[in-house]
C-alpha cells in the first residue's frame, strides 16, 4: 500500500500581509502604492539583509515545511517591497530563496509613504 502524500494549502499573493505594530497592509495594497508613488526598482544587496529579522512565524515542523515550499516557489526576480522605514514589507520568501540559491541581490521598491492601513489587529506580546 502506498503512503499518502503530505499536502499543503496553496497561498496566493493576495493573502500576503505586512504587520507593523497593530497596523496591517495587504500585499496588494503595498503593490498598488508602489505603482501610485512611481517607485523605481533598485538592487538590494543580500549581504546587507539582517538575518535576525523575523519574516514569518515558525512554531512547528508543519510551519517550517510550508514556508520552505513557499520559499522554493517564490520568484526572486520579482522585486520585494520595503516600507517607508526600509524594512521588508513583502518579499521574505524571495529573499530567502535568493540567499539559498547564492544570489548577491534582489530587486526592491521602497515606499516613500505608507498607504492607508487596511485593518488593525491587536499587537502580539513579546516574551
N, C-alpha and C positions, 0 to 999 in steps of 0.2 A: 504494500500500500504506500502510495506517495504522500509525503508530508505536505501539509498545507503551506502556502506561501504567506509570509507576513506582509501585509499591505498597509500603506499609509494614505490618508486622505490627500487629495490634491489641494494645493494652496495657491490662490491667484494673487496677482499684484494688487488687485482691488481690495484684498483683505489685509494688506500690509498697513501697519500703523506706526507712528512715531509718538512717543510719550515723553514729555518734559514737564516734571512736576505733576500737576493734575491735568495739564492740557494735552489733548490728543489730536493729532492730524492724521488723516488718511493719506496714504502714498499718492493717491490720485490728486488730492488737493495740493500736495507738495509739487508734483509734476506740473500741474496747471500753473502754480505760482512761478516755477522756473520759466515757463513759456511767457506768462504775463509780464514778468520782470525782464525778459530778454536776456537771461543769463547765458553766458557762453561757457562751454566745457573747457577745462584745463587739465593738465596732467597732475594727478595726486600721487605723490611718491609713497609707496607702501612702507618704505623704511621709516617714514615719519608717523605711521599709524600706531597709536597707543594700544598695545595688545592687552592691557589691563582693563580696557573698556568692556562693559557687559553689553553685548549686542543682542543677546537673546537668553532666555531662561533655560537652564538645563538642570532639571530635578531628578531625572532618571534615565535609564538606557533608551527608553522609548523616545524621549525628547531628543537625546543625542542622535539616534538613528534618523529621526525625522529631519533634524537640522542638517545632518550630513547629506541626506538625499536632496534636500532643498539647495544646499550649497553646490553640490555637484551639477545640479540643473541650472544654476544661476549663470547668466551670460555676463561676464565681467567686461565685455566690450560695450555694454550699456552703461552710461555714466551714473555714478552714485549721486546722491543729493546731500549736501551739507547744509545745516541750518544757519541762521544768521550769526551764530557764535563759532561756526566752523566744526561743530560736532556732526557725526554721521546721523542723518535723519532717515535715510533709506539707502541700503546697499551693503549691510554687514555680510550677507551671504556671498555677494560678488567679491568683496574684499578678501574674505577667507579663501574663496576659490582661486583667486588670482595669486594669493600668497602660496597656497599649496601647489599651484602649477608653476611656481618660480618666476612669476611676472615681477617687474620692478615698479609698476604704476598701474593705476586705473584712471579713467577719465572721471571728472567730477564737475558738478554745478554747485555754486554756493549762493544761497538765497541772501538777498540784501536785507529783506524784512520777512518776517513770518506772516503767512496769510491768516485770516481769521481762524480761530480754533474750531474744529469740527465737533468736539464734545469734551466734557470734563469728567475725570474719574478721580476716585479717592487716591491720595498718594500712598504708595507702598511704604510700610515700615522698614527701616533698615536695622538689622540686628547683627 
